[in-house]
Amino acid sequence: MIRQEYRTSPHWPALQSAVEPVWDAFDIGRIAAVAETSTRILLDLLGWLGRVLTVGGLPARSERSERLADLTAAAGAGTYLCGTGGMTYLDPAPFAARDIAVAPFLPPAAGIWASARRVTSLWALAHLGPAGLAARLRAHTAAPDSLEAAT
């Protein structure tokens, strides 16, 4: 389906080379492998230069909100960005105890982001290409009202 939907995109060669390792990760039989592979590839395509931390070896308690607070602290973050679904069950107390803010993630309502809740990164990559998407993301984070400026 992905090939059918996006193969006419001028950015299909980059997109195809990105999704093939993700398809291979499905053979491992663990959704975590698919999630990690797709995330790392997307970050690479966008030229992100940060580091990826994995949970293994990081100190964290087992209760859901405590674990997230512990991992956020271990990553050195001062804010935990939480999706709207997670906000319904997240206990803010473990975050407050570590002086970590909890911020709801809502996609921007303007420009290409207006339909962000209904599209995937594949759509954005196919329509904008890796360089175009990276430029749009950089422009958004540089805006005075961006999440980066708010946190």
N, CA, C and O of each residue as an XYZ file, in Angstrom:
604
protein
N       0.818     -1.194      0.000
C       0.000      0.000      0.000
C       0.861      1.257      0.000
O       0.548      2.237     -0.677
N       1.938      1.220      0.759
C       2.821      2.392      0.805
C       3.413      2.647     -0.574
O       3.449      3.782     -1.048
N       3.867      1.596     -1.197
C       4.446      1.743     -2.538
C       3.397      2.305     -3.501
O       3.690      3.219     -4.271
N       2.182      1.765     -3.461
C       1.115      2.248     -4.339
C       0.802      3.720     -4.098
O       0.621      4.485     -5.045
N       0.740      4.110     -2.842
C       0.342      5.471     -2.490
C       1.404      6.513     -2.846
O       1.068      7.609     -3.295
N       2.671      6.182     -2.651
C       3.711      7.198     -2.729
C       4.703      7.047     -3.885
O       5.567      7.908     -4.050
N       4.610      6.007     -4.673
C       5.634      5.784     -5.708
C       5.677      6.850     -6.796
O       6.685      6.968     -7.493
N       4.618      7.622     -6.958
C       4.641      8.699     -7.955
C       5.226      9.998     -7.401
O       5.383     10.975     -8.133
N       5.544     10.006     -6.118
C       6.141     11.187     -5.510
C       7.545     11.401     -6.058
O       8.274     10.436     -6.286
N       7.928     12.649     -6.270
C       9.309     12.901     -6.707
C      10.323     12.503     -5.630
O      11.517     12.393     -5.905
N       9.845     12.292     -4.422
C      10.729     11.934     -3.313
C      10.692     10.434     -3.007
O      11.232      9.997     -1.990
N      10.054      9.640     -3.886
C       9.926      8.214     -3.637
C      11.268      7.506     -3.425
O      11.348      6.658     -2.536
N      12.314      7.800     -4.179
C      13.577      7.081     -3.937
C      14.069      7.212     -2.488
O      14.492      6.223     -1.890
N      14.018      8.397     -1.933
C      14.442      8.587     -0.539
C      13.486      7.891      0.411
O      13.908      7.279      1.391
N      12.204      7.986      0.120
C      11.196      7.357      0.966
C      11.323      5.845      0.920
O      11.246      5.189      1.959
N      11.515      5.282     -0.258
C      11.644      3.834     -0.393
C      12.858      3.320      0.373
O      12.769      2.310      1.070
N      13.981      4.003      0.249
C      15.175      3.548      0.965
C      14.983      3.663      2.474
O      15.628      2.946      3.239
N      14.105      4.557      2.901
C      13.831      4.711      4.328
C      12.893      3.627      4.849
O      13.075      3.145      5.967
N      11.905      3.242      4.067
C      10.923      2.289      4.584
C      11.380      0.834      4.474
O      10.872     -0.013      5.208
N      12.304      0.524      3.598
C      12.733     -0.872      3.463
C      13.292     -1.448      4.766
O      12.924     -2.567      5.122
N      14.167     -0.736      5.497
C      14.613     -1.295      6.783
C      13.481     -1.427      7.801
O      13.517     -2.306      8.663
N      12.486     -0.562      7.701
C      11.342     -0.669      8.608
C      10.553     -1.928      8.279
O      10.142     -2.650      9.187
N      10.331     -2.205      6.987
C       9.654     -3.446      6.601
C      10.421     -4.644      7.124
O       9.818     -5.602      7.610
N      11.756     -4.605      7.032
C      12.583     -5.700      7.537
C      12.430     -5.866      9.042
O      12.475     -6.986      9.550
N      12.250     -4.763      9.756
C      12.113     -4.825     11.211
C      10.851     -5.566     11.632
O      10.795     -6.113     12.734
N       9.836     -5.593     10.769
C       8.626     -6.346     11.087
C       8.926     -7.832     11.236
O       8.235     -8.529     11.980
N       9.950     -8.327     10.538
C      10.312     -9.743     10.616
C      10.848    -10.134     11.983
O      10.839    -11.314     12.335
N      11.311     -9.170     12.752
C      11.832     -9.449     14.088
C      10.705     -9.877     15.022
O      10.929    -10.616     15.981
N       9.488     -9.404     14.736
C       8.335     -9.802     15.537
C       8.127     -8.988     16.797
O       7.356     -9.392     17.668
N       8.795     -7.852     16.915
C       8.637     -6.983     18.075
C       8.313     -5.574     17.589
O       9.039     -5.006     16.773
N       7.229     -5.024     18.093
C       6.826     -3.684     17.678
C       7.879     -2.656     18.088
O       8.033     -1.629     17.426
N       8.606     -2.927     19.180
C       9.660     -2.006     19.615
C      10.745     -1.879     18.545
O      11.290     -0.794     18.346
N      11.062     -2.971     17.860
C      12.081     -2.934     16.799
C      11.606     -2.062     15.642
O      12.388     -1.304     15.069
N      10.333     -2.169     15.303
C       9.766     -1.355     14.227
C       9.767      0.120     14.632
O      10.141      0.987     13.843
N       9.346      0.394     15.866
C       9.294      1.777     16.344
C      10.686      2.396     16.387
O      10.871      3.534     15.957
N      11.661      1.661     16.900
C      13.015      2.212     16.986
C      13.618      2.415     15.600
O      14.228      3.449     15.327
N      13.448      1.432     14.736
C      14.000      1.544     13.384
C      13.394      2.726     12.644
O      14.118      3.522     12.047
N      12.075      2.846     12.678
C      11.429      3.938     11.946
C      11.788      5.297     12.531
O      11.960      6.262     11.785
N      11.903      5.389     13.836
C      12.268      6.659     14.474
C      13.685      7.065     14.103
O      13.929      8.215     13.738
N      14.621      6.123     14.196
C      16.022      6.444     13.876
C      16.167      6.853     12.401
O      16.908      7.784     12.083
N      15.470      6.166     11.519
C      15.556      6.505     10.095
C      14.978      7.889      9.835
O      15.568      8.680      9.099
N      13.839      8.183     10.427
C      13.238      9.508     10.253
C      14.175     10.596     10.770
O      14.378     11.609     10.101
N      14.739     10.396     11.940
C      15.665     11.389     12.491
C      16.882     11.572     11.585
O      17.346     12.694     11.377
N      17.398     10.462     11.046
C      18.537     10.545     10.120
C      18.164     11.318      8.855
O      18.920     12.174      8.399
N      16.990     11.010      8.291
C      16.550     11.699      7.079
C      16.434     13.208      7.288
O      16.707     13.997      6.384
N      16.029     13.587      8.484
C      15.824     14.999      8.787
C      17.104     15.696      9.240
O      17.105     16.899      9.501
N      18.193     14.933      9.331
C      19.468     15.533      9.702
C      19.597     15.858     11.173
O      20.401     16.709     11.552
N      18.811     15.187     12.015
C      18.869     15.423     13.452
C      20.200     14.931     13.993
O      20.615     13.812     13.693
N      20.871     15.751     14.785
C      22.209     15.420     15.265
C      22.248     15.050     16.747
O      23.328     14.899     17.317
N      21.100     14.907     17.362
C      21.058     14.556     18.783
C      21.434     13.101     19.013
O      21.850     12.398     18.092
N      21.282     12.671     20.237
C      21.570     11.272     20.548
C      20.290     10.583     20.989
O      19.409     11.192     21.596
N      20.209      9.313     20.672
C      19.053      8.508     21.033
C      19.409      7.697     22.272
O      20.413      6.985     22.287
N      18.595      7.806     23.297
C      18.782      7.010     24.497
C      17.816      5.839     24.462
O      16.668      5.989     24.045
N      18.274      4.683     24.897
C      17.382      3.539     25.026
C      17.164      3.267     26.510
O      18.003      3.605     27.345
N      16.055      2.666     26.818
C      15.656      2.444     28.199
C      16.631      1.518     28.927
O      16.887      1.702     30.117
N      17.169      0.536     28.227
C      18.081     -0.408     28.865
C      19.223      0.308     29.562
O      19.926      1.107     28.944
N      19.407      0.033     30.818
C      20.498      0.633     31.565
C      20.151      1.940     32.251
O      20.944      2.427     33.056
N      19.002      2.524     31.966
C      18.591      3.754     32.642
C      17.780      3.383     33.885
O      16.931      2.493     33.831
N      18.036      4.054     34.983
C      17.279      3.737     36.198
C      15.833      4.224     36.077
O      15.574      5.389     35.776
N      14.901      3.301     36.319
C      13.488      3.675     36.239
C      12.645      2.708     37.054
O      12.862      1.497     37.044
N      11.687      3.275     37.752
C      10.741      2.454     38.522
C       9.729      1.823     37.579
O       9.687      2.166     36.397
N       8.917      0.908     38.086
C       8.024      0.146     37.213
C       6.651      0.786     36.996
O       6.032      0.541     35.960
N       6.156      1.591     37.928
C       4.837      2.201     37.757
C       4.898      3.188     36.588
O       5.892      3.895     36.416
N       3.831      3.229     35.789
C       3.818      3.940     34.507
C       4.300      5.386     34.591
O       5.270      5.745     33.922
N       3.649      6.219     35.392
C       4.013      7.637     35.450
C       5.370      7.830     36.116
O       6.143      8.692     35.699
N       5.670      7.036     37.149
C       6.981      7.118     37.794
C       8.080      6.758     36.799
O       9.124      7.409     36.750
N       7.837      5.729     36.017
C       8.826      5.295     35.018
C       9.088      6.417     34.004
O      10.240      6.721     33.692
N       8.020      7.023     33.498
C       8.181      8.110     32.533
C       8.920      9.298     33.144
O       9.759      9.913     32.486
N       8.613      9.621     34.398
C       9.303     10.722     35.081
C      10.784     10.379     35.261
O      11.649     11.225     35.038
N      11.073      9.142     35.663
C      12.465      8.718     35.843
C      13.234      8.789     34.522
O      14.370      9.262     34.492
N      12.626      8.327     33.442
C      13.300      8.332     32.141
C      13.486      9.757     31.625
O      14.509     10.069     31.015
N      12.508     10.613     31.867
C      12.625     12.020     31.467
C      13.789     12.673     32.214
O      14.578     13.411     31.625
N      13.886     12.395     33.512
C      14.992     12.940     34.305
C      16.330     12.375     33.832
O      17.308     13.114     33.728
N      16.382     11.075     33.546
C      17.630     10.442     33.090
C      18.100     11.040     31.765
O      19.299     11.097     31.492
N      17.149     11.482     30.948
C      17.493     12.105     29.667
C      17.919     13.563     29.846
O      18.395     14.194     28.903
N      17.746     14.090     31.052
C      18.141     15.465     31.312
C      17.120     16.485     30.841
O      17.444     17.662     30.683
N      15.891     16.045     30.616
C      14.850     16.948     30.119
C      14.129     17.635     31.279
O      13.952     17.045     32.345
N      13.725     18.854     31.070
C      12.971     19.597     32.068
C      11.480     19.588     31.813
O      10.696     20.055     32.640
N      11.085     19.048     30.652
C       9.676     18.985     30.277
C       9.390     17.627     29.645
O      10.174     17.134     28.835
N       8.252     17.021     30.024
C       7.786     15.798     29.395
C       6.650     16.186     28.464
O       5.636     16.722     28.910
N       6.812     15.921     27.184
C       5.809     16.240     26.174
C       4.876     15.041     26.057
O       5.319     13.944     25.718
N       3.610     15.235     26.331
C       2.652     14.139     26.425
C       1.516     14.317     25.423
O       0.961     15.407     25.280
N       1.182     13.238     24.740
C       0.061     13.259     23.815
C      -1.260     13.394     24.563
O      -1.323     13.167     25.771
N      -2.297     13.758     23.848
C      -3.588     13.993     24.499
C      -4.137     12.727     25.141
O      -4.788     12.800     26.183
N      -3.890     11.577     24.545
C      -4.348     10.320     25.153
C      -3.646     10.052     26.468
O      -4.278      9.666     27.451
N      -2.343     10.257     26.484
C      -1.564     10.027     27.695
C      -1.925     10.976     28.820
O      -1.814     10.626     29.995
N      -2.354     12.166     28.466
C      -2.724     13.152     29.487
C      -3.903     12.669     30.322
O      -4.098     13.132     31.445
N      -4.703     11.730     29.775
C      -5.873     11.261     30.522
C      -5.497     10.312     31.649
O      -6.252     10.183     32.613
N      -4.363      9.649     31.557
C      -3.977      8.709     32.618
C      -2.692      9.096     33.342
O      -2.367      8.493     34.365
N      -1.969     10.062     32.855
C      -0.697     10.433     33.453
C      -0.883     11.024     34.847
O      -1.723     11.900     35.051
N      -0.106     10.547     35.790
C      -0.105     11.103     37.139
C       1.001     12.161     37.183
O       2.174     11.813     37.043
N       0.667     13.430     37.370
C       1.694     14.472     37.338
C       2.593     14.495     38.570
O       3.644     15.133     38.536
N       2.218     13.824     39.649
C       2.984     13.896     40.902
C       4.445     13.449     40.755
O       5.328     14.150     41.248
N       4.744     12.314     40.097
C       6.159     11.936     39.969
C       6.990     12.950     39.183
O       8.188     13.094     39.422
N       6.357     13.643     38.255
C       7.050     14.683     37.482
C       7.290     15.908     38.353
O       8.380     16.480     38.348
N       6.273     16.306     39.095
C       6.397     17.469     39.981
C       7.473     17.211     41.034
O       8.223     18.121     41.388
N       7.554     15.979     41.536
C       8.561     15.634     42.546
C       9.976     15.788     41.996
O      10.915     16.017     42.758
N      10.134     15.664     40.689
C      11.455     15.806     40.047
C      11.613     17.181     39.381
O      12.582     17.426     38.663
N      10.651     18.066     39.631
C      10.656     19.415     39.049
C      10.672     19.364     37.515
O      11.382     20.124     36.855
N       9.869     18.448     36.975
C       9.737     18.288     35.525
C       8.337     18.746     35.131
O       7.343     18.263     35.674
N       8.265     19.664     34.199
C       6.964     20.129     33.706
C       6.368     19.076     32.779
O       7.097     18.342     32.111
N       5.059     19.006     32.741
C       4.347     18.136     31.799
C       3.589     19.060     30.854
O       2.760     19.863     31.281
N       3.887     18.932     29.556
C       3.249     19.787     28.556
C       2.470     18.929     27.577
O       3.004     17.947     27.061
N       1.219     19.278     27.310
C       0.459     18.525     26.310
C       0.972     18.834     24.908
O       1.281     19.982     24.588
N       1.059     17.811     24.088
C       1.456     18.024     22.704
C       0.211     18.193     21.852
O      -0.652     17.317     21.805
N       0.134     19.318     21.189
C      -0.923     19.581     20.222
C      -0.237     20.080     18.963
O       0.533     21.038     19.021
N      -0.501     19.448     17.826
C       0.156     19.939     16.609
C      -0.320     21.349     16.295
O      -1.469     21.696     16.567
N       0.561     22.159     15.725
C       0.156     23.512     15.347
C      -1.064     23.466     14.426
O      -1.264     22.499     13.691
N      -1.856     24.503     14.476
C      -3.107     24.525     13.717
C      -3.001     25.236     12.371
O      -3.996     25.348     11.654
N      -1.813     25.715     12.018
C      -1.684     26.485     10.788
C      -0.727     25.820      9.802
O       0.070     24.957     10.171
N      -0.822     26.233      8.566
C       0.088     25.760      7.529
C      -0.026     24.261      7.288
O      -1.108     23.685      7.393
N       1.093     23.642      6.965
C       1.069     22.203      6.672
C       0.696     21.400      7.904
O       0.342     20.227      7.790
N       0.767     22.006      9.074
C       0.490     21.294     10.314
C      -1.006     21.191     10.597
O      -1.399     20.448     11.496
N      -1.841     21.899      9.870
C      -3.276     21.903     10.131
C      -3.871     20.498     10.085
O      -4.813     20.205     10.822
N      -3.343     19.638      9.244
C      -3.878     18.279      9.158
C      -2.938     17.251      9.777
O      -3.056     16.061      9.484
N      -2.021     17.678     10.615
C      -1.002     16.789     11.162
C      -1.569     15.609     11.937
O      -0.926     14.561     12.007
N      -2.735     15.745     12.511
C      -3.319     14.636     13.263
C      -3.833     13.540     12.330
O      -4.117     12.430     12.779
N      -3.954     13.840     11.045
C      -4.522     12.868     10.118
C      -3.512     12.336      9.108
O      -3.873     11.535      8.246
N      -2.265     12.760      9.196
C      -1.262     12.317      8.235
C      -0.084     11.693      8.965
O       0.039     11.806     10.184
N       0.770     11.042      8.212
C       1.941     10.407      8.791
C       3.205     11.105      8.309
O       3.164     11.967      7.431
N       4.309     10.720      8.892
C       5.582     11.258      8.429
C       5.848     10.823      6.998
O       6.539     11.525      6.260
N       5.311      9.672      6.591
C       5.470      9.231      5.201
C       4.830     10.225      4.248
O       5.408     10.563      3.215
N       3.657     10.685      4.588
C       2.973     11.670      3.739
C       3.836     12.924      3.625
O       4.054     13.432      2.525
N       4.326     13.422      4.757
C       5.134     14.640      4.743
C       6.418     14.446      3.944
O       6.818     15.329      3.186
N       7.062     13.299      4.109
C       8.288     13.027      3.360
C       8.012     12.911      1.864
O       8.799     13.394      1.051
N       6.908     12.277      1.498
C       6.576     12.112      0.079
C       6.236     13.447     -0.579
O       6.573     13.673     -1.741
N       5.577     14.320      0.155
C       5.152     15.590     -0.430
C       6.201     16.698     -0.334
O       6.266     17.573     -1.197
N       7.010     16.659      0.704
C       7.983     17.729      0.912
C       9.424     17.273      0.694
O      10.302     18.093      0.426
N       9.662     15.985      0.808
C      11.020     15.454      0.742
C      11.727     15.668      2.067
O      11.312     16.515      2.858
N      12.790     14.915      2.321
C      13.495     15.049      3.597
C      13.988     16.474      3.859
O      13.817     16.985      4.966
N      14.594     17.120      2.866
C      15.117     18.473      3.075
C      13.986     19.472      3.307
O      14.100     20.358      4.155
N      12.899     19.328      2.556
C      11.765     20.236      2.717
C      11.096     20.085      4.072
O      10.743     21.078      4.709
N      10.921     18.843      4.516
C      10.317     18.610      5.826
C      11.233     19.122      6.930
O      10.763     19.755      7.875
N      12.533     18.856      6.824
C      13.481     19.350      7.829
C      13.434     20.873      7.904
O      13.464     21.440      8.997
N      13.361     21.535      6.759
C      13.298     23.001      6.743
C      12.031     23.500      7.418
O      12.073     24.477      8.166
N      10.910     22.846      7.166
C       9.647     23.265      7.798
C       9.704     23.061      9.313
O       9.232     23.904     10.075
N      10.283     21.943      9.742
C      10.400     21.698     11.178
C      11.317     22.716     11.840
O      11.021     23.204     12.931
N      12.436     23.039     11.184
C      13.347     24.046     11.730
C      12.649     25.405     11.811
O      12.794     26.121     12.801
N      11.901     25.755     10.780
C      11.188     27.036     10.786
C      10.169     27.083     11.919
O       9.988     28.117     12.560
N       9.512     25.962     12.156
C       8.516     25.931     13.228
C       9.177     26.078     14.596
O       8.690     26.838     15.433
N      10.269     25.372     14.838
C      10.909     25.463     16.152
C      11.588     26.801     16.370
O      11.852     27.182     17.510
N      11.876     27.519     15.293
C      12.488     28.838     15.426
C      11.447     29.920     15.692
O      11.794     31.032     16.088
N      10.178     29.599     15.477
C       9.113     30.595     15.671
C       8.992     30.933     17.156
O       9.185     30.062     18.004
N       8.675     32.190     17.480
C       8.606     32.596     18.881
C       7.550     31.847     19.674
O       7.680     31.725     20.892
N       6.507     31.340     19.023
C       5.456     30.635     19.760
C       5.607     29.116     19.678
O       4.660     28.385     19.968
N       6.770     28.646     19.291
C       6.978     27.203     19.146
C       7.069     26.538     20.506
O       7.258     27.201     21.526
N       6.931     25.220     20.510
C       7.023     24.461     21.745
C       8.400     24.640     22.370
O       8.521     24.755     23.590
N       9.435     24.664     21.537
C      10.783     24.823     22.063
C      10.911     26.120     22.843
O      11.528     26.144     23.908
N      10.340     27.188     22.331
C      10.412     28.465     23.021
C       9.559     28.444     24.293
O       9.874     29.123     25.271
N       8.479     27.658     24.269
C       7.578     27.611     25.406
C       8.136     26.775     26.547
O       7.769     26.986     27.703
N       9.011     25.836     26.242
C       9.524     24.974     27.315
C      10.839     25.412     27.692
O      11.455     24.823     28.580
